[in-house]
Amino acid sequence: MTTITNGGWGRRVVAAVGAVTIAMIGAVALAAPASATETPNGPNIDPKAKGSVTIHKYAEPDEATGLPHDGTKLTEEQLKNLTPLKGVTFSIAQVDGIDLTTNAGWTTAATLMVSADGVVTGGSTTYPTTVVTSGPTDAAGIVGFPNLPLGVYVVSEVDAGANPIAISTPPFLVTVPLATQKNTWLYDVNVYPKNSLTGVTKTVDDAKATGLGSEISWNVAAQVPNVGEGRSLNRFEIVDTLDARLGYAGASVAVTDRTGAPVTLPDGSFTVTAPATGAAGDLKVVFTPAGLAVLQEKALGGTVTATVKTTVKEIGDGSIENTVTLYVNDAKVISQDVTYWGALKVFKYAQSGEVKTGLKDAEFQVFTSEADAIARTSPVSVNGKTTFVSDASGNLTVDGLFAGVKGAGKDYWLVETKAPVGYTADTTPIKVTVKPGSIEKAEVVKVLNTQVPPPILPLTGGDGAVMFGIAGAALVLIAAGAAVVIARRRVRA
């Protein structure tokens, strides 16, 4: 999910930000052709004529097109490699008090300038303007303003729509009609302002995560815009806001050009401000003026990549979002990704009839594969703990397990490694699926234990009594025999 803000605009798109190049049609040179100023009564213009201004909005290409920009309409063949921008709103306002049917009007028009906020001045005079109409570009990137009276107009880009525009097209002046290089008048004027686009994406690398304390990486890729001629980068800043359930563990920054080749940044090209290790907060990567110059010289259309390493401290509701904000000039772009976590609960019990009794001190381990579970190798660690013990009520909680890529759920194997005293452990691995969610919503796995069988004791009247009887008789006989032997020895003596 990505949000773009340009000035007061707020938009959600999957792109990022851009710079602007205006490919206008000589709108700054507002003088009439020579033939228009040779007649004493003014230029050869029909005062009742109407004209039009048509805006064609495209993304700035990687390389300059070299196309003409003289107010004429370009062909589809000439524009085939350009990408139109839909939804960019332009307004058009007429400059009041200038009559282009007179030579004086053209003389005044030649002195006009328009500021970034649309104020028109000529020398020491400020000229008021009247908005005629406005509208967004269509799917072809076109918006037309027909039936315009003759005059000087200010064209302003007022809303980027869903487009990632960092540097808006500055207001520009255009006349209706437009003087051409062939000493003719062009009543239907076409202009081709361009905005360079880029993208910011944030992706989480958590495929190897298991339990709380695992390290996961967040990869931020911010494309350096194709800054057109006459424009410049004055801000390039990445702010990665770590969720409170994450702990900072390190970061790195790299730059590549549009071909993917690495760009070496000299020392001092950017600064990094990070939270304390293990803490949440903002990680900021800010390019210095020297770094901005390198980006503009060597990395236009390239990518700035920031890799942020974090540990997972707790799961909360199971969805841990991490948000990055990219600032390029006046644009603000937000992107985020999510890592999904869940928990596992176990109820260890014995059963007598309908009564279930929780058992204390049963020990369990969790494994990521059945093979490991059988071999008892590589148990999952949750905040450094690999063995989980049931409490006096027979309950235990494994309070943080990775719940799979995009929250699809992840399989684990639960093994009872030690039974309570007097009970027999079932060491068969139990397959469980952990899904995203809070500890309170965790699945409960019920594990039954059976008691160790008691020793077999003799019963009255049973074989045990017979054996004791036989043994007693034998002892009596032995004693009698011994007495006879002793008596005979006494007689002989």
TISE-516486 format. One record per atom (N, C-alpha, C): residue in three letters; z, x, y. Coordinates in pm, whole numbers, plus 50000, padded with zeros to 5 digits. Layout:
BEGIN
ALAZXY ...
% end
This chain:
BEGIN
MET500005008549883 MET500005000050000 MET500005008950122 THR499115005750216 THR498975014150336 THR498945005250459 THR499645009350563 THR499655002050689 THR499125010850798 ILE498245005450880 ILE497685013150992 ILE498095006451121 THR498535014451214 THR498855009351347 THR498145017851450 ASN497425011551541 ASN496755018651650 ASN497185011951778 GLY498035019051854 GLY498605012751972 GLY499455000951929 GLY499094988851971 GLY499844976951937 GLY499344970151812 TRP498374976351742 TRP497794969751626 TRP498614972951503 GLY498694963751405 GLY499304966451277 GLY498384961251169 ARG497964969651077 ARG497014965650973 ARG497424971850840 ARG497104964850727 ARG497344970250595 ARG496004973350531 VAL495744985950504 VAL494504990150442 VAL494815001450347 VAL493825005750267 VAL494045016650174 VAL493495029450230 ALA493195029850358 ALA492665041850418 ALA493685047850510 ALA493235056850596 ALA494185063050686 ALA493705062650826 VAL493365074450885 VAL493205074951028 VAL491945082151067 GLY491575081951198 GLY490345088551235 GLY490295092851378 ALA489285100651409 ALA489015104551546 ALA487715097951587 VAL487355099151713 VAL486235091551765 VAL485195100551829 THR483945097551802 THR482855103551877 THR481975092251926 ILE481585092452050 ILE480725081952103 ILE479295086852102 ALA478455079852028 ALA477025082852034 ALA476405072052122 MET476595073052250 MET476125062952344 MET474715066252391 ILE474205057352469 ILE472815058552510 ILE472705061652659 GLY473345072052702 GLY473215075852842 GLY473885066052935 ALA474985059852890 ALA475635049852973 ALA476305056153094 VAL476515069353090 VAL477135075953204 VAL476105077953316 ALA474865080253280 ALA473815082453380 ALA473265068853421 LEU473795063453524 LEU473465049853561 LEU472385048853668 ALA471755060053705 ALA470735059653810 ALA469475052653760 ALA468755046453851 ALA467505039953817 ALA466395050153804 PRO465295046853737 PRO464165056053731 PRO463535057753869 ALA462775068353883 ALA462195071554014 ALA461365060054069 SER460575053553985 SER459725042754033 SER460525031254089 ALA461775030154041 ALA462595018954087 ALA463095021254228 THR463175033654271 THR463735036354404 THR462645038854508 GLU461375038154469 GLU460305041154562 GLU459915029154648 THR460235017154601 THR459865005454677 THR460925002654782 PRO460544999154902 PRO461524997155009 PRO462424985154984 ASN461964975454907 ASN462744963354888 ASN463614963754762 GLY463664975154696 GLY464504976154577 GLY463704978554452 PRO464374980954341 PRO463674983654215 PRO462904971354168 ASN461904974154088 ASN461034963554039 ASN461704956153924 ILE462724947953957 ILE463504940653857 ILE463444925853890 ASP463264917753787 ASP463284903253804 ASP464734898753818 PRO465154893953933 PRO466564890353954 PRO467024878853865 LYS466084871253811 LYS466464860053723 LYS466514863953575 ALA466184876353545 ALA466134880653405 ALA467534881453345 LYS467604880253214 LYS468844881953139 LYS468654893853043 GLY469744899753005 GLY469684910852910 GLY470774909652804 SER470954919952728 SER471964919852621 SER472444933952595 VAL473664934652539 VAL474204947252488 VAL474624944952344 THR474124952952254 THR474464951852111 THR475174964552067 ILE476384962452009 ILE477184973651961 ILE476924975451811 HIS476654987751772 HIS476504991251629 HIS477615001251596 LYS478574996951517 LYS479765005151492 LYS479675011751355 TYR479765025151353 TYR479675032651228 TYR480795043051219 ALA481045047151095 ALA481965058251074 ALA481265071351107 GLU482055080551160 GLU481505093851193 GLU481115101051064 PRO479875105651050 PRO479465112750929 PRO479985127050929 ASP479845133550815 ASP480285147550804 ASP479485156650896 GLU478215153850908 GLU477335162150990 GLU476675153651098 ALA476355159851211 ALA475685152651319 ALA474325147551271 THR473985135151311 THR472745129051262 THR471515133751339 GLY471695137251466 GLY470535140851548 GLY469675129051586 LEU470165116751567 LEU469385104851598 LEU469325102751749 PRO468255096351796 PRO468155093651940 PRO469225083651983 HIS469635084652110 HIS470585075152166 HIS470155071652308 ASP469045064652311 ASP468425061252440 ASP468425046352468 GLY469225038852392 GLY469315024452415 GLY468415016252326 THR467465022852258 THR466575015552169 THR467275013252035 LYS466765003751960 LYS467345000451831 LYS466825009951724 LEU467735015851648 LEU467345024951541 LEU466945016951418 THR466155023251333 THR465655016551214 THR466655017651099 GLU466485009150999 GLU467335009650879 GLU467215023150811 GLU466035028850811 GLU465845041850750 GLU466655052450823 GLN466695051750954 GLN467475061451031 GLN468975060051008 LEU469415047950977 LEU470855045150964 LEU471345044650819 LYS470485047550723 LYS470815045050583 LYS471995053250533 ASN472275064650594 ASN473375073050546 ASN474675070950623 LEU474695061050711 LEU475895058250789 LEU476635046250731 THR477955046050751 THR478805035450698 THR479245026150810 PRO478835013350806 PRO479225004050912 PRO480705000450903 LEU481284997351017 LEU482694993451024 LEU482784978851066 LYS483364970850979 LYS483514956651005 LYS484844953751075 GLY484834943951164 GLY486084939051221 GLY486604946451342 VAL485824955651398 VAL486244962451521 VAL485854953451639 THR486844949951720 THR486594940651831 THR486304948151960 PHE485234944052025 PHE484854949452155 PHE484874938252258 SER485184941952382 SER485044932552494 SER484064938552594 ILE483444929852672 ILE482514934452773 ILE482854927352904 ALA483004935353009 ALA483394930153141 ALA482404935053246 GLN482024926253336 GLN481084929953441 GLN481844935853560 VAL481294946453615 VAL481854952553736 VAL481414944153855 ASP482404939053926 ASP482104929854036 ASP481574937254159 GLY480674930354231 GLY480244935154363 GLY479114945054362 ILE478404946754249 ILE477294956254245 ILE476024948654208 ASP475054949154295 ASP473794941954277 ASP472704951854239 LEU472294951354113 LEU471284960854064 LEU469864956854101 THR469704946154171 THR468354942954220 THR468054950154351 THR469034958054398 THR468844965554523 THR469004980454496 ASN468364988554581 ASN468525003054570 ASN469965007154597 ALA470625000054690 ALA472025003254721 ALA472915001054599 GLY472594990654522 GLY473374988054402 GLY473284999354303 TRP472075004854285 TRP471905016154192 TRP472555028854246 THR472525030454379 THR473185042154438 THR474685041654412 THR475265029754426 THR476695028154399 THR476985030054251 ALA476135024354167 ALA476355025254022 ALA476395039653975 ALA475615048154040 ALA475565062253999 ALA476865069654025 THR477735063854111 THR479005070554142 THR480155065554056 LEU479925055653972 LEU481025049053901 LEU481565057653786 MET482865056353766 MET483545062453652 MET484535052153598 VAL484805052853468 VAL485765043653407 VAL486855051853339 SER488105047853362 SER489235055153304 SER489515050353162 ALA490455056953097 ALA490795053452959 ALA491355039352948 ASP491945034253054 ASP492475020653050 ASP491535010553113 GLY490275014453136 GLY489255005053179 GLY489145002653327 VAL489795010853409 VAL489705009253554 VAL488445016253604 VAL487655009053683 VAL486385014253733 VAL486555018653878 THR486145030953904 THR486225036154040 THR484885042554077 GLY484655042854207 GLY483505049854261 GLY483915056354390 GLY484055069554391 GLY484615076254506 GLY486065072054522 SER486405066954639 SER487775062554665 SER487945047454644 THR486885040854595 THR486915026354579 THR487195022554434 THR488085012854415 THR488325007154282 THR487624993654274 TYR486844991754169 TYR486044979654155 TYR486694970354053 PRO486894957854090 PRO487424948253992 PRO486374944953887 THR486854940153772 THR485944936353664 THR486294922353616 THR485324915653559 THR485514902253503 THR485044902353358 VAL485964899253267 VAL485614898953125 VAL484634887653100 VAL483524891053035 VAL482494881253004 VAL482744875252867 THR482944883752768 THR483144878952632 THR483674890452546 SER484034887252425 SER484474897352328 SER484204892252188 GLY484264901252092 GLY484044897151954 GLY484094908851859 PRO484314906151727 PRO484384916651627 PRO483024919751567 THR482904931651514 THR481674935251444 THR481624928251309 ASP480404925551263 ASP480234918851135 ASP480164929051023 ALA479784924550904 ALA479754933450787 ALA478794945050806 ALA477804943250892 ALA476844953950920 ALA477324962851034 GLY478524960151086 GLY479064968151196 GLY478494964451331 ILE477954952351344 ILE477234948551465 ILE477944936951535 VAL478034937751668 VAL478424926451750 VAL477514926551873 GLY476954914851902 GLY476014914052014 GLY476564905552127 PHE476214909552249 PHE476584902052369 PHE475294898152440 PRO474744886352411 PRO473454882252468 PRO473614875152602 ASN472484872252663 ASN472414864052785 ASN473294869552898 LEU473254882452916 LEU474054888653022 LEU473264889053152 PRO473894885153263 PRO473234886953394 PRO473044901753423 LEU472144904853513 LEU471934918853550 LEU473204924253614 GLY473554936653579 GLY474754942353638 GLY475234954553562 VAL476374959653608 VAL477044970953542 VAL478194965353459 TYR478324970153335 TYR479334964753244 TYR480224975953188 VAL481494972053165 VAL482424980853095 VAL482574975552953 VAL482284984052854 VAL482464980352714 VAL483724987252663 SER484644979252607 SER485924984552561 SER486174980852415 GLU486644990552340 GLU487084987852201 GLU488544983652209 VAL488824971152173 VAL490164965652196 VAL490984963752070 ASP490354963851953 ASP491114961851829 ASP490344968251715 ALA491064976351635 ALA490424983251524 ALA490244974551401 GLY490854962751402 GLY490784954451282 GLY491464961551167 ALA490854960851051 ALA491424967250933 ALA490934981550916 ASN490364987151020 ASN489795000551012 ASN490795011151057 PRO490775022650993 PRO491725033251025 PRO491225042051140 ILE491375037551259 ILE490865044651375 ILE492035050851450 ALA492015063851459 ALA493105070751527 ALA492835072051675 ILE491605075051710 ILE491235076851851 ILE490185066251884 SER490585056351958 SER489655045551990 SER488505050752075 THR487365043952064 THR486255047052154 THR486705044352296 PRO486665054252385 PRO487095051552523 PRO486135041852590 PRO486595034152685 PRO485695024952757 PRO484505032552816 PHE483355026152812 PHE482175032652871 PHE481385022552952 LEU480555027753042 LEU479735019553132 LEU478305018653081 VAL477715007053098 VAL476305005153063 VAL475704995253162 THR474444997553195 THR473774988353289 THR472814979453214 VAL472644967553266 VAL471614958153219 VAL470784954353342 PRO469534959353351 PRO468824967153249 PRO469194981953255 LEU468734989153152 LEU468975003453144 LEU467715010853183 ALA467885020853265 ALA466735029153303 ALA466395038553190 THR465145039053153 THR464695047853045 THR464035060153101 GLN463795069853012 GLN463145082353053 GLN461665080453079 LYS461165068653046 LYS459735065853067 LYS459515057953195 ASN460515057853284 ASN460415050353410 ASN460135035553385 THR460815030153282 THR460715015853252 THR462125010253244 TRP462204997053229 TRP463494990453217 TRP463684985353075 LEU464894987453023 LEU465254982452890 LEU466324971852909 TYR465944959352886 TYR466864948252910 TYR467794945652792 ASP467364949052672 ASP468204947252552 ASP468654961152506 VAL469904964152535 VAL470434977652516 VAL471234978352386 ASN471004988752309 ASN471734991252184 ASN472565004052199 VAL473845003252161 VAL474705014952166 VAL475345017052030 TYR475635029552000 TYR476105033351865 TYR477375041851873 PRO478505036051915 PRO479755043851915 PRO480245045951772 LYS480815057551746 LYS481265060851609 LYS482745064451608 ASN483385061251498 ASN484775065151475 ASN484835072851344 SER485485084351346 SER485635091751221 SER486855086651146 LEU486705085651015 LEU487735079750929 LEU488285090050832 THR489465087350787 THR490075095750684 THR490975086950601 GLY491675092350506 GLY492555084350423 GLY493855091550394 VAL494895083950374 VAL496145089650327 VAL496565082050203 THR496875089150099 THR497325082949975 THR498595089749929 LYS499455081849869 LYS500685087349812 LYS500765083049667 THR500915092649577 THR501015089649435 THR502225096649377 VAL502855090049281 VAL504045095749218 VAL503645101849084 ASP504195113449056 ASP504005120148928 ASP505335119448854 ASP505495109048770 ASP506765106948701 ASP506585105448550 ALA505415109148500 ALA505105106748358 ALA506055114148264 LYS506635125248309 LYS507535132948223 LYS509005129548247 ALA509265119748331 ALA510645115948359 ALA511245108748238 THR512555109948223 THR513265103048113 THR514495095748168 GLY515535103348201 GLY516755097148249 GLY517105101548390 LEU518145095348445 LEU518615099248578 LEU518835114248585 GLY518475119948698 GLY518535134448712 GLY517205141048687 SER516215133448633 SER514885139048610 SER514215142048744 GLU513375152348745 GLU512635155848865 GLU511275149048863 ILE510925142548973 ILE509605136548988 ILE509005141449119 SER507665141549126 SER506965146449244 SER506205135149311 TRP506145136049443 TRP505365126649523 TRP504275134649593 ASN503015130949566 ASN501885138449619 ASN501235130649733 VAL501225136649851 VAL500655130449971 VAL499345137650004 ALA498255130050009 ALA496955135750044 ALA496455129150172 ALA496405136850280 ALA495965131750410 ALA494675138750449 GLN493615130950468 GLN492325136950502 GLN492255140050650 VAL491785151950680 VAL491565155850820 VAL490315148650870 PRO490405141350981 PRO489245133651027 PRO488095142551074 ASN486895137051066 ASN485715143651123 ASN485725141451274 VAL486325150551346 VAL486435149151491 VAL485075152051554 GLY484565142551628 GLY483245144151688 GLY483255153251810 GLU482085156051857 GLU481925164851972 GLU482625159052095 GLY483365167652163 GLY484075163252282 GLY485445157252255 ARG485815156052128 ARG487115150652092 ARG487945161752028 SER489255159752016 SER490105170051956 SER491325163951891 LEU491875171251797 LEU493145167351735 LEU494285171951825 ASN495175162851857 ASN496355167051932 ASN497655163651858 ARG497515157351740 ARG498695154651659 ARG498295152751513 PHE498995159551425 PHE498825157551281 PHE500195159751219 GLU500815148851178 GLU502205149351134 GLU502405140351013 ILE503085145650912 ILE503415138150791 ILE504925136350786 VAL505375123950771 VAL506805120950758 VAL507015113550627 ASP507675119950533 ASP507955113850403 ASP509425109450402 THR509645096450397 THR510995090950401 THR511485088550259 LEU512465096550217 LEU512975095450080 LEU513925083750068 ASP513735075749965 ASP514635064749934 ASP516035070149909 ALA517055062049940 ALA518435066349923 ALA518785069549779 ARG517975064649684 ARG518235067149543 ARG517595080149494 LEU516935087249587 LEU516285099849554 LEU517015111449620 GLY516915123049558 GLY517485135149616 GLY516415145649635 TYR516355151849750 TYR515335161849781 TYR515505174249693 ALA514375179349640 ALA514435191149553 ALA513425201849590 GLY512605199849695 GLY511645210149734 GLY510335204149780 ALA509515212349850 ALA508235207549901 ALA507275219149920 SER505975215949918 SER504935226049946 SER503795219250020 VAL503035227250097 VAL501925222050177 VAL500695230750153 ALA499545224250136 ALA498285231550118 ALA497175224250192 VAL496125231750229 VAL494985226050301 VAL493695230350233 THR492775220750218 THR491445223950165 THR490395218350261 ASP489205224450259 ASP488135219150343 ASP487405208050269 ARG486315202950327 ARG485655191350267 ARG485005194550132 THR484825207350101 THR484265211049971 THR485355213249867 GLY486605212649909 GLY487705215149816 GLY488185229449816 ALA487545238049894 ALA487945252049900 ALA489235253349982 PRO490155262049939 PRO491415263550012 PRO491195269350151 VAL492005264750244 VAL491995269750382 VAL493305277150405 THR493195289550445 THR494395297550472 THR494905294550611 LEU496175290750617 LEU496795288050746 LEU497675299750786 PRO497495304950904 PRO498365316050948 PRO499795311150968 ASP500725320450966 ASP502125317050992 ASP502245309751125 GLY503105299851125 GLY503305292151247 GLY502355280651264 SER501565277651159 SER500605266651170 SER501285253051161 PHE502425252551094 PHE503155239851084 PHE504625242851062 THR505445232851088 THR506875233751063 THR507265223350959 VAL508295226350881 VAL508805217050780 VAL510295214950806 THR510665202350821 THR512075198650833 THR512415189850716 ALA513445193650638 ALA513735186650513 ALA515205182950504 PRO515535172750423 PRO516945169450398 PRO517615180550318 ALA518925180050309 ALA519645189450224 ALA519285186750078 THR519355197049997 THR519055195449855 THR519945184649794 GLY519305175149724 GLY520045164349662 GLY520275152449752 ALA519885153449879 ALA520115142649975 ALA518815135250004 ALA518955123050055 ALA517805115350100 ALA517575118050249 GLY516525111750304 GLY516225113750445 GLY514755116350467 ASP514395121350584 ASP512995123650621 ASP512605138250599 LEU511485140050531 LEU510835153250525 LEU509685152750624 LYS509645162050720 LYS508615162050823 LYS507775174750816 VAL506465172850813 VAL505515183850824 VAL504745181750953 VAL504915190651049 VAL504315188951182 VAL503435201051211 PHE502145198451237 PHE501225209351269 PHE501365213051416 THR501455225951439 THR501565231351574 THR500185231751639 PRO500095234451771 PRO498785235751834 PRO497895245951763 ALA498495257051719 ALA497685267051647 ALA497175261351516 GLY498025253751446 GLY497595247651320 GLY496545237051341 LEU496685229051448 LEU495675218951479 LEU494315225351505 ALA494325236851572 ALA493065243851600 ALA492405248251470 VAL493215252751373 VAL492655256951244 VAL492085244951170 LEU492805233751172 LEU492295221651106 LEU490955217651166 GLN490855218051298 GLN489615213751363 GLN488485223751341 GLU488835236151326 GLU487805246351308 GLU487325247451164 LYS488265246051068 LYS487905249150929 LYS488085237750830 ALA488745226750870 ALA489105216850768 ALA488695202650804 LEU487745200550896 LEU487315187050926 LEU486725180650801 GLY487195168750769 GLY486775162150646 GLY487515167250524 GLY488415176750544 GLY489195182250433 GLY490485174550412 THR491425180950343 THR492645174050304 THR493875182850325 VAL494915176750381 VAL496235182950385 VAL497055176450274 THR497545184550182 THR498325179450069 THR499765184150079 ALA500675174550077 ALA502105177750073 ALA502675172849941 THR503315181749867 THR503935178149741 THR505445178649759 VAL506095167249737 VAL507535166149759 VAL508215163649624 LYS509145172349589 LYS509885170949463 LYS511235164349490 THR511575154849402 THR512845147849416 THR513475145749279 THR514775142949280 THR515475138449159 THR515865123849179 VAL515995116649066 VAL516395102549070 VAL517895101849047 LYS518605095949144 LYS520075095649138 LYS520615082449084 GLU519965071549112 GLU520385058449063 GLU519195049149067 ILE519325037548996 ILE518135029148981 ILE518135016949072 GLY519275012449119 GLY519295000549203 GLY518634988849132 ASP517604983049196 ASP516914971749135 ASP515814976149039 GLY515674989149019 GLY514694994248924 GLY513374998448984 SER513084994549108 SER511844998349175 SER512195007449293 ILE511855020149281 ILE512205029949383 ILE510945033349461 GLU510875028749584 GLU509705031249668 GLU509925043849750 ASN508845051249768 ASN508885062749856 ASN507735061349955 THR508035062450082 THR507075059250188 THR506725071650269 VAL505425072950298 VAL504975083850384 VAL504265077850505 THR504485083850620 THR503815079650743 THR503015091450798 LEU501745088950824 LEU500865099250879 LEU500525095751023 TYR500725105251112 TYR500375103551252 TYR499215113051285 VAL498125107251335 VAL497005115351385 VAL496655110051522 ASN496865118451623 ASN496685114151762 ASN497505101451787 ASP496875090351823 ASP497635078251854 ASP497775068751735 ALA497265072451620 ALA497305063551505 ALA498525065951419 LYS498945055351351 LYS500085055951259 LYS499675049151130 VAL499765056551019 VAL499325051450890 VAL500465052650791 ILE500735041950718 ILE501845041950622 ILE501295039550482 SER501755047650388 SER501385045950249 SER502615047950162 GLN502635041650046 GLN503805043049958 GLN503415041649812 ASP504285046449727 ASP504125044449584 ASP505515041649527 VAL505555037349401 VAL506805032749341 VAL506995039449205 THR508215043349176 THR508575047649042 THR509535037248985 TYR509365033948858 TYR510095022648799 TYR511125027548697 TRP512335021848706 TRP513435025948621 TRP514205013848570 GLY514865015748458 GLY515675005248400 GLY516905011048333 ALA517605002948255 ALA518835007248188 ALA518875001448048 LEU519845005647972 LEU520015001047834 LEU521494998747809 LYS521794987147750 LYS523164983947713 LYS523274982447562 VAL524424986647508 VAL524664985847364 VAL526014978947341 PHE526034969547246 PHE527284963247203 PHE527524966947058 LYS528584974547036 LYS528934979246903 LYS530054970346849 TYR529854964446729 TYR530834954546683 TYR530924954246531 ALA532024948246485 ALA532214944646344 ALA532334929446339 GLN531994923646226 GLN531994909146217 GLN532754904446095 SER533614894446116 SER534334887946007 SER534134873046023 GLY533344867245937 GLY532984853345952 GLY532154851446077 GLU532604842846165 GLU531914840546291 GLU532464849146404 VAL533494857046377 VAL534164864746479 VAL533554878746490 LYS533164882646612 LYS532634895946638 LYS533664903846718 THR533984915546670 THR534984923846736 THR534354936846782 GLY534454939646913 GLY533904951946967 GLY534634964046914 LEU533884974846892 LEU534444987046834 LEU534384998446935 LYS535475005146949 LYS535615016247042 LYS535185029346977 ASP534675038547060 ASP534405052547024 ASP533215054346930 ALA532305044846928 ALA531035047346860 ALA530175055746952 GLU529465065746898 GLU528655074946978 GLU527175073046950 PHE526385073047058 PHE524945070947047 PHE524205081547128 GLN522945084047085 GLN522025092047163 GLN520695084747173 VAL519915088347275 VAL518625081947301 VAL517535092647293 PHE516395089047233 PHE515295098447213 PHE513995092147260 THR513035100647298 THR511755095647347 THR510725093947236 SER511035098347114 SER510125096347002 SER510935094046875 GLU510305087246781 GLU510985084646654 GLU511225097546577 ALA510275106946589 ALA510435119746519 ALA511655127246570 ASP511845127446702 ASP513035133846758 ASP514305126646716 ALA514225113346708 ALA515395105546669 ALA515815108646526 ILE514845110046437 ILE515155113246298 ILE515715127346286 ALA515115136646361 ALA515535150646353 ALA516735153646442 ARG517095144046527 ARG518185145746624 ARG517905157446719 THR516665158546765 THR516305169146857 THR515915163246993 SER516175170747099 SER515805167147236 SER516275153247278 PRO517565150647271 PRO518045137747320 PRO517865136547471 VAL517695124347518 VAL517505121747661 VAL518805124747736 SER518655131547848 SER519795134647933 SER519815125148052 VAL520935119148078 VAL521135110548194 VAL522225116848279 ASN521815122648389 ASN522755129848475 ASN523555140148397 GLY522865147148306 GLY523485157948230 GLY524215153348105 LYS524265140448078 LYS524975135347960 LYS523985130847855 THR524175135347729 THR523265131747621 THR523905122847516 THR525225121247520 THR525935112747423 THR526665101747500 PHE526555089547449 PHE527115077947517 PHE528085070947422 VAL529295068147469 VAL530395063547384 VAL530805049347423 SER531005040747321 SER531425026947347 SER532865026447395 ASP533145016747484 ASP534495015347537 ASP535335006347447 ALA536515002547493 ALA537454994847411 ALA536894981347371 SER535944976147448 SER535344963147413 SER534064964647333 GLY533704977047300 GLY532514979447220 GLY531234980847300 ASN531344981447433 ASN530154982247518 ASN529914996347570 LEU528644999747586 LEU528275012147654 LEU526975009647730 THR526765017447837 THR525575015947920 THR524915029347942 VAL523625030047914 VAL522805041447953 VAL522185037348086 ASP522715042548196 ASP522495036148325 ASP521295041048403 GLY520325047148340 GLY519115050848412 GLY518085057148321 LEU517045049648284 LEU515955054748200 LEU514625051148266 PHE513685060348262 PHE512355057948316 PHE511715046248244 ALA511125037048323 ALA510595024648267 ALA509075024548257 GLY508445036348256 GLY507015036948233 GLY506185037048359 VAL504945041848345 VAL504025042448457 VAL503685028348502 LYS503795025848632 LYS503545012748693 LYS504415001948632 GLY505565005948578 GLY506524996148529 GLY506084988848405 ALA505224995148325 ALA504724988548204 ALA505764988148094 GLY506884995048112 GLY507894996048007 GLY507685008647927 LYS508775014147874 LYS508685026447796 LYS509575025147673 ASP509075029847559 ASP509795029147432 ASP510745041147417 TYR511935038047370 TYR512915048347334 TYR513465044947196 TRP514175054747135 TRP514805052547005 TRP516295055647017 LEU517095045846978 LEU518555046746986 LEU519105050246848 VAL520005060146843 VAL520595064446715 VAL522105065046730 GLU522815058746632 GLU524265060046626 GLU524585073346556 THR525165082446631 THR525435095646576 THR526845097046521 LYS527745088046559 LYS529105088446507 LYS529695074446512 ALA530245069946399 ALA530835056646393 ALA532325057346427 PRO532905046046467 PRO534345045746489 PRO535085048746358 VAL536325053246369 VAL537135056346252 VAL537255044046164 GLY536965045846035 GLY537075034745940 GLY535795026945923 TYR534715031245991 TYR533455023945981 TYR532335033545945 THR531265027845891 THR530115035645847 THR529005034545951 ALA528455046045992 ALA527365046146090 ALA526035043446021 ASP525185035646088 ASP523815033546043 ASP522935042746127 THR522435053346068 THR521695063446144 THR520205060446156 THR519775048646113 THR518375044946126 THR518025043246274 PRO516995050246327 PRO516645048746468 PRO516265034346502 ILE516755029646615 ILE516465016146663 ILE515515017146781 LYS514325011346768 LYS513345011946876 LYS513695001646983 VAL513715006047109 VAL513994997047221 VAL512954999747330 THR512634989647408 THR511714991047521 THR512484988747650 VAL512474998847737 VAL513164997847865 VAL512164993147970 LYS512494982148036 LYS511644976548140 LYS512324978048276 PRO511534977348385 PRO512144979048517 PRO513194968448546 GLY514244972448611 GLY515264962848649 GLY516594969648672 SER517524962048723 SER518854967248752 SER519664968648623 ILE520804975348635 ILE521704976748520 ILE522164963048472 GLU522404953948566 GLU522884940648530 GLU521864933048445 LYS520584936048465 LYS519544928948391 LYS519064936548268 ALA519754947248233 ALA519324955448120 ALA519464947947988 GLU518554950647896 GLU518614944747763 GLU519844949947688 VAL520504941047611 VAL521664944947531 VAL521234946147385 VAL521444957847329 VAL521144960247187 VAL522454958947110 LYS522484949947012 LYS523694947646933 LYS523604955446802 VAL524634963546778 VAL524654972246659 VAL525884968946578 LEU525674964146455 LEU526764960246365 LEU527224972146282 ASN528544973646267 ASN529124983646178 ASN529884976846064 THR529854983145950 THR530654978345836 THR531764988345810 GLN532884983045756 GLN534014991545728 GLN533755000545608 VAL534435012045607 VAL534395020745490 VAL535105013645375 PRO534555013245248 PRO535215006345135 PRO536595012445106 PRO537675004145076 PRO539015009445048 PRO539075015644908 PRO540045024644879 PRO540185030244744 PRO540605019444645 ILE540245021244513 ILE540575011444409 ILE541985014144358 LEU542905004344371 LEU544305005744330 LEU544534998144199 PRO545525002544113 PRO545804995543986 PRO546374981644011 LEU546024972343921 LEU546504958643929 LEU547454955743812 THR548534948043828 THR549484944343723 THR548764937243610 GLY549044942543477 GLY548384936543363 GLY546994941443341 GLY546554950243420 GLY545204955243406 GLY545164968243330 ASP543984974443327 ASP543804986943254 ASP544744997643306 GLY545034997243430 GLY545945007143486 GLY547315006343420 ALA547844993943398 ALA549144992343333 ALA549114997143190 VAL547994994543118 VAL547854999142979 VAL547925014242972 MET547205020743068 MET547195035343067 MET548575040843093 PHE549285034543191 PHE550645039143216 PHE551515037143092 GLY551305026343016 GLY552105023742893 GLY551845034042787 ILE550545037242770 ILE550195047242668 ILE550795060642703 ALA550715064042825 ALA551275076942869 ALA552785077242847 GLY553465066242872 GLY554925065742852 GLY555295067342706 ALA554595060842613 ALA554865062042469 ALA554675076242422 ALA553625082542474 ALA553385096442433 ALA554525105442476 LEU555035103042591 LEU556165111142637 LEU557405108942549 VAL557635096542504 VAL558785093642415 VAL558655101042282 LEU557445100742225 LEU557215107442097 LEU557405122442111 ILE556885127842218 ILE557045142242239 ILE558515145742249 ALA559255137542319 ALA560705140142333 ALA561425139342198 ALA561055129442114 ALA561685127941981 ALA561395139841894 GLY560185144341894 GLY559795156041813 GLY560575168241855 ALA560745169841981 ALA561495181442029 ALA562945180941983 ALA563505169141979 ALA564915167641933 ALA565065171441787 VAL564115167541701 VAL564155170841557 VAL564105185941537 VAL563245192541608 VAL563115207041595 VAL564425213841632 ILE565035209541735 ILE566295215641780 ILE567385213541675 ALA567425201541616 ALA568465198641513 ALA568315207541393 ARG567105209941343 ARG566875218441225 ARG567325232541254 ARG567045237741373 ARG567435251341406 ARG568955252741403 ARG569655242341444 ARG571125242941441 ARG571655243341297 VAL571045235441200 VAL571495235441060 VAL571335249340999 ARG570195255741022 ARG569945269140967 ARG570975279041021 ALA571335277041136 ALA572315286541192 ALA573685284441128 
% end
